[in-house]
Amino acid sequence: MKNIIMKQITLNIDETKFKAFLNFIKTLDYVSVSDETNIPLEQQEEVQRRLELVQEGKMKTRSWSDAKQDIFKR
């Protein structure tokens, strides 16, 4: 039995061309495409919970630039 070595790559593709590229790459019989955007259910539920807290005024948000400043000033 022959051992098959699989290789994995990461590509950065302009968002406007991504769908066309993905459709093309799926036509190749030697390529498998996995959707890495699957977010675990627990994380989805936590995000939903936090969004509800924000909408109810029980939690505040701030911009990434403000948060980053606060993080890196320590």
C-alpha positions, 0 to 999 in steps of 0.5 A: 500500500502506498503512503499518501502525503498530503500538503496544506497551504494557506492563500490570501485572495482578494475578497472580490475574486475569492468566490470565482477562485473557490469555484475553480479550485473545487473543479480540480479532482486532486484538491479538497476544500475545507471550510475553516470558517466553521465556528464552534456552537459554544462560541456562536452562543457566547457571541449571541449572549454578548450581543444581547447584553450590548443591546440591553445596555448591560455591556459596553463596547469600544473600538479596537484602536481604543482597546489596543491602546489600553492593552499595549500601554501596560 
